[in-house]
Amino acid sequence: MVGFVQKAQILDEDGIRRCLTRIAHEIIENNKGTDNLVLIGIRTRGVPLAKRLAEKIAQIEGVQVPVGELDISLYRDDLTTIADQPIVNNTEIPFDVNNKKVILVDDVLYTGRTVRAALDGIIDQGRPQAIQLAVLVDRGHRELPIRADYVGKNVPTSKQELISVSVRECDQQDSVEILEGGQ
């Protein structure tokens, strides 16, 4: 990020792995298994995290949970302020969400606006039995009444700080850092 400098690394590869393992166990426990369970990752970094959670669940339960990918570009409430022509990626949800327990997966929960947009995107696909939220990092500063059901790490931040999540599938490494600066 231009103008930002690393303040601290809060998770390394092993830390991310441990967080995802714990979240996978919590998802299984809270849902009493994997019946009707699906994972949907929010593009970009929520997708590889959702796939990793599915792998963890398969290792624990021996069941392959379906994984979908959700692009929220057209559901954003700031769409007109970010670009004249937004870049829209594909939403790939190759299963019916009706009557499913949807676990929505993202890297960072901040204001809640991304999650609100994702909820709209999922509801456009059908009527799930329930939607739960799993995030790697919750940094606070909510603007909407949204909270995560599963959190890898709570990281109190100031509004001048930024949480940077890197995953090897997108960034060739796994880490979570706090950045500061960027006036």
SULCORUR-V749475 format. One record per helix or strand of 3 or more residues. SS is the DSSP state (~ for helix, > for strand). FROM is the first residue (numbers start at 1). LEN is the number of residues. If there is no record, write none. Layout:
ss/from/len
SS/FROM/LEN
SS/FROM/LEN
This chain:
ss/from/len
>/4/8
~/13/18
>/37/6
~/45/17
>/66/5
~/73/3
~/79/4
>/101/9
~/113/11
>/130/9
>/150/5
>/161/6
~/168/4
>/175/7
